[in-house]
Amino acid sequence: MKATAATVVLLLAAATAMANALAQTGAHGAAVSSPRARSARGVPLVLPEQFAPPQEAYASFPEPSTAADAAPAGPSTCQLRLAKIAVFQPLGTLVGPGDCGAPDAVQLQTVVLPDQTKVVVTPPATLRCPMAEQVADWLRDDVAPALGESGPPPRVLDNFDSYECRGRNRVRAAALSEHGRADAIDVRGFRLADGREINLTDISAARDLRAKIRASACARFSTVLGPGSDGYHEEHIHLDLAERHNGYKLCQWELREPPPPAQAESVPPADEASEQAEQAAAITASEVPLPRPRPLAANLLGSRGKKSETK
């Protein structure tokens, strides 16, 4: 009897141990961990879009794919090039709902011109490193020389928008904008060293300057949208590096000009006006119109009345 009881106790203990082991292993023997444990190991959690934090919160969070990614990775080749011409903060991989996000993102803060003066990006632009590098090269090689031909160099780039998880033109259910891939920037204009501001969509700004900046932007970027493109870019210029079939580029930026001044009606001088009045008053007697001739019937009636009076 005692042996039987001991056997039962051993079987129960073995069953309990097996149950605990199964509770800590998956169907294929893989360990199951809690979300907190997965987060502690550096494995990202995928949240439904309705529960995800605002997109701005993603800008500074990289997306490690394995526990090894928890260690800081070295700068990319693009970042090494960008560090020579700009001041930026590396952000790693941006994470967003759906297709939003980008690898090798940076926060572009300042561009260093060839003469070592700086152009501050206000506010700092969150972009993929290749896009940030293209913006820096555009400022250094194209915009600054164009502005320097007619005045002081730029000191501030007015950044209207960069990384933002949204559809094109903020239209609901539209295709994902390049802003959602950190591959686009909207530029309003520049502030110069003397404090003046150049707005790229201002019709009063020098047309030649706007034409040079437009030509350089269309040569560097895949998409350039401004006034006259689609009604959504009347007050800023959209630039991106969208990849299209056969390298197709889109450049739609209308260089508008102020309307011509209204021409006032010509008023003759005072001397000429008085001379014309004198000529109108000096009418000769031969030019005075004579009264219309009397009708023939009236003449006949008048002659008959005179004859009756004499009878």
Secondary structure, DSSP 8 states (H G I E B T S, - for coil): -HHHHHHHHHHHHHHHHHHHHHHTB-TTS-B---HHHHHHTT------GGGS--GGGGTT----SSGGGGS-----HHHHHHTTTEEEEEEEEEE-STT-EEEEEEEEEEEE-TTS-EEEEEEEEEEEHHHHHHHHHHIIIIIHHHHHHHS--EEEEEEEE-----BGGG-TT--B-GGGGT-EEEEEEEEETTS-EEETT-TTS-HHHHHHHHHHHHHH-SEEE-TTSSSS-SSSEEEE----GGG--EEE-----------------HHHHHHHHHHHH---GGGS-------HHHHHHHHHHHHHHH-
